[in-house]
């Protein structure tokens, strides 16, 4: 009984922690595209720039967009970017801070 309870608690704790997977690819990203930023849809919106995403076989441009921060304290967007690691390329996801 205790083993089952402990295993259940361990599983619940593991599921509560977000998992961030990073895939390393050998092909470096092309240069970012020049985007024409449309007008802001309203006050408080932040521009999220586009980036080169990996679709499993090639890079594909993901266009920029306007977004509202999830809360008032998070007003800065750290953009998506590629870094070279261990002979490959890894995409670092953008995030609010």
MODELLER restraints for C-alpha pairs under 7 A, 6 or more apart:
rsr = mdl.restraints
at = mdl.atoms
rsr.add(forms.Gaussian(group=physical.xy_distance, feature=features.Distance(at['CA:22:A'], at['CA:90:A']), mean=6.37, stdev=0.5))
rsr.add(forms.Gaussian(group=physical.xy_distance, feature=features.Distance(at['CA:23:A'], at['CA:90:A']), mean=6.08, stdev=0.5))
rsr.add(forms.Gaussian(group=physical.xy_distance, feature=features.Distance(at['CA:24:A'], at['CA:88:A']), mean=5.39, stdev=0.5))
rsr.add(forms.Gaussian(group=physical.xy_distance, feature=features.Distance(at['CA:24:A'], at['CA:89:A']), mean=5.18, stdev=0.5))
rsr.add(forms.Gaussian(group=physical.xy_distance, feature=features.Distance(at['CA:24:A'], at['CA:90:A']), mean=4.89, stdev=0.5))
rsr.add(forms.Gaussian(group=physical.xy_distance, feature=features.Distance(at['CA:25:A'], at['CA:88:A']), mean=5.17, stdev=0.5))
rsr.add(forms.Gaussian(group=physical.xy_distance, feature=features.Distance(at['CA:25:A'], at['CA:89:A']), mean=5.14, stdev=0.5))
rsr.add(forms.Gaussian(group=physical.xy_distance, feature=features.Distance(at['CA:25:A'], at['CA:90:A']), mean=6.71, stdev=0.5))
rsr.add(forms.Gaussian(group=physical.xy_distance, feature=features.Distance(at['CA:26:A'], at['CA:88:A']), mean=4.61, stdev=0.5))
rsr.add(forms.Gaussian(group=physical.xy_distance, feature=features.Distance(at['CA:26:A'], at['CA:89:A']), mean=6.04, stdev=0.5))
rsr.add(forms.Gaussian(group=physical.xy_distance, feature=features.Distance(at['CA:27:A'], at['CA:89:A']), mean=6.98, stdev=0.5))
rsr.add(forms.Gaussian(group=physical.xy_distance, feature=features.Distance(at['CA:28:A'], at['CA:89:A']), mean=6.05, stdev=0.5))
rsr.add(forms.Gaussian(group=physical.xy_distance, feature=features.Distance(at['CA:29:A'], at['CA:52:A']), mean=6.41, stdev=0.5))
rsr.add(forms.Gaussian(group=physical.xy_distance, feature=features.Distance(at['CA:29:A'], at['CA:59:A']), mean=6.55, stdev=0.5))
rsr.add(forms.Gaussian(group=physical.xy_distance, feature=features.Distance(at['CA:32:A'], at['CA:51:A']), mean=6.28, stdev=0.5))
rsr.add(forms.Gaussian(group=physical.xy_distance, feature=features.Distance(at['CA:32:A'], at['CA:52:A']), mean=6.69, stdev=0.5))
rsr.add(forms.Gaussian(group=physical.xy_distance, feature=features.Distance(at['CA:40:A'], at['CA:66:A']), mean=6.74, stdev=0.5))
rsr.add(forms.Gaussian(group=physical.xy_distance, feature=features.Distance(at['CA:44:A'], at['CA:68:A']), mean=6.23, stdev=0.5))
rsr.add(forms.Gaussian(group=physical.xy_distance, feature=features.Distance(at['CA:45:A'], at['CA:66:A']), mean=6.00, stdev=0.5))
rsr.add(forms.Gaussian(group=physical.xy_distance, feature=features.Distance(at['CA:45:A'], at['CA:67:A']), mean=5.28, stdev=0.5))
rsr.add(forms.Gaussian(group=physical.xy_distance, feature=features.Distance(at['CA:45:A'], at['CA:68:A']), mean=4.56, stdev=0.5))
rsr.add(forms.Gaussian(group=physical.xy_distance, feature=features.Distance(at['CA:46:A'], at['CA:66:A']), mean=5.61, stdev=0.5))
rsr.add(forms.Gaussian(group=physical.xy_distance, feature=features.Distance(at['CA:46:A'], at['CA:67:A']), mean=5.40, stdev=0.5))
rsr.add(forms.Gaussian(group=physical.xy_distance, feature=features.Distance(at['CA:46:A'], at['CA:68:A']), mean=6.00, stdev=0.5))
rsr.add(forms.Gaussian(group=physical.xy_distance, feature=features.Distance(at['CA:47:A'], at['CA:65:A']), mean=5.92, stdev=0.5))
rsr.add(forms.Gaussian(group=physical.xy_distance, feature=features.Distance(at['CA:47:A'], at['CA:66:A']), mean=4.64, stdev=0.5))
rsr.add(forms.Gaussian(group=physical.xy_distance, feature=features.Distance(at['CA:47:A'], at['CA:67:A']), mean=6.44, stdev=0.5))
rsr.add(forms.Gaussian(group=physical.xy_distance, feature=features.Distance(at['CA:48:A'], at['CA:64:A']), mean=5.34, stdev=0.5))
rsr.add(forms.Gaussian(group=physical.xy_distance, feature=features.Distance(at['CA:48:A'], at['CA:65:A']), mean=5.25, stdev=0.5))
rsr.add(forms.Gaussian(group=physical.xy_distance, feature=features.Distance(at['CA:48:A'], at['CA:66:A']), mean=5.94, stdev=0.5))
rsr.add(forms.Gaussian(group=physical.xy_distance, feature=features.Distance(at['CA:48:A'], at['CA:67:A']), mean=6.87, stdev=0.5))
rsr.add(forms.Gaussian(group=physical.xy_distance, feature=features.Distance(at['CA:48:A'], at['CA:77:A']), mean=6.99, stdev=0.5))
rsr.add(forms.Gaussian(group=physical.xy_distance, feature=features.Distance(at['CA:49:A'], at['CA:64:A']), mean=4.24, stdev=0.5))
rsr.add(forms.Gaussian(group=physical.xy_distance, feature=features.Distance(at['CA:49:A'], at['CA:65:A']), mean=6.61, stdev=0.5))
rsr.add(forms.Gaussian(group=physical.xy_distance, feature=features.Distance(at['CA:49:A'], at['CA:79:A']), mean=6.83, stdev=0.5))
rsr.add(forms.Gaussian(group=physical.xy_distance, feature=features.Distance(at['CA:50:A'], at['CA:62:A']), mean=5.33, stdev=0.5))
rsr.add(forms.Gaussian(group=physical.xy_distance, feature=features.Distance(at['CA:50:A'], at['CA:63:A']), mean=4.27, stdev=0.5))
rsr.add(forms.Gaussian(group=physical.xy_distance, feature=features.Distance(at['CA:50:A'], at['CA:64:A']), mean=3.79, stdev=0.5))
rsr.add(forms.Gaussian(group=physical.xy_distance, feature=features.Distance(at['CA:51:A'], at['CA:61:A']), mean=5.87, stdev=0.5))
rsr.add(forms.Gaussian(group=physical.xy_distance, feature=features.Distance(at['CA:51:A'], at['CA:62:A']), mean=5.39, stdev=0.5))
rsr.add(forms.Gaussian(group=physical.xy_distance, feature=features.Distance(at['CA:51:A'], at['CA:63:A']), mean=6.73, stdev=0.5))
rsr.add(forms.Gaussian(group=physical.xy_distance, feature=features.Distance(at['CA:51:A'], at['CA:80:A']), mean=6.46, stdev=0.5))
rsr.add(forms.Gaussian(group=physical.xy_distance, feature=features.Distance(at['CA:52:A'], at['CA:59:A']), mean=5.86, stdev=0.5))
rsr.add(forms.Gaussian(group=physical.xy_distance, feature=features.Distance(at['CA:52:A'], at['CA:60:A']), mean=5.54, stdev=0.5))
rsr.add(forms.Gaussian(group=physical.xy_distance, feature=features.Distance(at['CA:52:A'], at['CA:61:A']), mean=4.63, stdev=0.5))
rsr.add(forms.Gaussian(group=physical.xy_distance, feature=features.Distance(at['CA:52:A'], at['CA:62:A']), mean=6.10, stdev=0.5))
rsr.add(forms.Gaussian(group=physical.xy_distance, feature=features.Distance(at['CA:53:A'], at['CA:59:A']), mean=5.43, stdev=0.5))
rsr.add(forms.Gaussian(group=physical.xy_distance, feature=features.Distance(at['CA:53:A'], at['CA:60:A']), mean=5.22, stdev=0.5))
rsr.add(forms.Gaussian(group=physical.xy_distance, feature=features.Distance(at['CA:53:A'], at['CA:61:A']), mean=6.06, stdev=0.5))
rsr.add(forms.Gaussian(group=physical.xy_distance, feature=features.Distance(at['CA:53:A'], at['CA:62:A']), mean=6.38, stdev=0.5))
rsr.add(forms.Gaussian(group=physical.xy_distance, feature=features.Distance(at['CA:54:A'], at['CA:60:A']), mean=6.08, stdev=0.5))
rsr.add(forms.Gaussian(group=physical.xy_distance, feature=features.Distance(at['CA:69:A'], at['CA:75:A']), mean=5.79, stdev=0.5))
rsr.add(forms.Gaussian(group=physical.xy_distance, feature=features.Distance(at['CA:74:A'], at['CA:96:A']), mean=5.82, stdev=0.5))
rsr.add(forms.Gaussian(group=physical.xy_distance, feature=features.Distance(at['CA:74:A'], at['CA:97:A']), mean=4.82, stdev=0.5))
rsr.add(forms.Gaussian(group=physical.xy_distance, feature=features.Distance(at['CA:75:A'], at['CA:96:A']), mean=6.94, stdev=0.5))
rsr.add(forms.Gaussian(group=physical.xy_distance, feature=features.Distance(at['CA:75:A'], at['CA:97:A']), mean=6.54, stdev=0.5))
rsr.add(forms.Gaussian(group=physical.xy_distance, feature=features.Distance(at['CA:76:A'], at['CA:96:A']), mean=5.80, stdev=0.5))
rsr.add(forms.Gaussian(group=physical.xy_distance, feature=features.Distance(at['CA:76:A'], at['CA:97:A']), mean=5.43, stdev=0.5))
rsr.add(forms.Gaussian(group=physical.xy_distance, feature=features.Distance(at['CA:77:A'], at['CA:94:A']), mean=6.91, stdev=0.5))
rsr.add(forms.Gaussian(group=physical.xy_distance, feature=features.Distance(at['CA:77:A'], at['CA:95:A']), mean=5.74, stdev=0.5))
rsr.add(forms.Gaussian(group=physical.xy_distance, feature=features.Distance(at['CA:77:A'], at['CA:96:A']), mean=4.68, stdev=0.5))
rsr.add(forms.Gaussian(group=physical.xy_distance, feature=features.Distance(at['CA:77:A'], at['CA:97:A']), mean=6.35, stdev=0.5))
rsr.add(forms.Gaussian(group=physical.xy_distance, feature=features.Distance(at['CA:78:A'], at['CA:94:A']), mean=5.22, stdev=0.5))
rsr.add(forms.Gaussian(group=physical.xy_distance, feature=features.Distance(at['CA:78:A'], at['CA:95:A']), mean=5.29, stdev=0.5))
rsr.add(forms.Gaussian(group=physical.xy_distance, feature=features.Distance(at['CA:78:A'], at['CA:96:A']), mean=6.26, stdev=0.5))
rsr.add(forms.Gaussian(group=physical.xy_distance, feature=features.Distance(at['CA:79:A'], at['CA:94:A']), mean=4.45, stdev=0.5))
rsr.add(forms.Gaussian(group=physical.xy_distance, feature=features.Distance(at['CA:79:A'], at['CA:95:A']), mean=6.83, stdev=0.5))
rsr.add(forms.Gaussian(group=physical.xy_distance, feature=features.Distance(at['CA:80:A'], at['CA:92:A']), mean=5.64, stdev=0.5))
rsr.add(forms.Gaussian(group=physical.xy_distance, feature=features.Distance(at['CA:80:A'], at['CA:93:A']), mean=4.76, stdev=0.5))
rsr.add(forms.Gaussian(group=physical.xy_distance, feature=features.Distance(at['CA:80:A'], at['CA:94:A']), mean=4.15, stdev=0.5))
rsr.add(forms.Gaussian(group=physical.xy_distance, feature=features.Distance(at['CA:81:A'], at['CA:91:A']), mean=5.79, stdev=0.5))
rsr.add(forms.Gaussian(group=physical.xy_distance, feature=features.Distance(at['CA:81:A'], at['CA:92:A']), mean=5.36, stdev=0.5))
rsr.add(forms.Gaussian(group=physical.xy_distance, feature=features.Distance(at['CA:81:A'], at['CA:93:A']), mean=6.91, stdev=0.5))
rsr.add(forms.Gaussian(group=physical.xy_distance, feature=features.Distance(at['CA:82:A'], at['CA:89:A']), mean=6.39, stdev=0.5))
rsr.add(forms.Gaussian(group=physical.xy_distance, feature=features.Distance(at['CA:82:A'], at['CA:90:A']), mean=5.53, stdev=0.5))
rsr.add(forms.Gaussian(group=physical.xy_distance, feature=features.Distance(at['CA:82:A'], at['CA:91:A']), mean=4.47, stdev=0.5))
rsr.add(forms.Gaussian(group=physical.xy_distance, feature=features.Distance(at['CA:82:A'], at['CA:92:A']), mean=5.95, stdev=0.5))
rsr.add(forms.Gaussian(group=physical.xy_distance, feature=features.Distance(at['CA:83:A'], at['CA:89:A']), mean=5.66, stdev=0.5))
rsr.add(forms.Gaussian(group=physical.xy_distance, feature=features.Distance(at['CA:83:A'], at['CA:90:A']), mean=5.43, stdev=0.5))
rsr.add(forms.Gaussian(group=physical.xy_distance, feature=features.Distance(at['CA:83:A'], at['CA:91:A']), mean=6.54, stdev=0.5))
rsr.add(forms.Gaussian(group=physical.xy_distance, feature=features.Distance(at['CA:84:A'], at['CA:90:A']), mean=6.34, stdev=0.5))
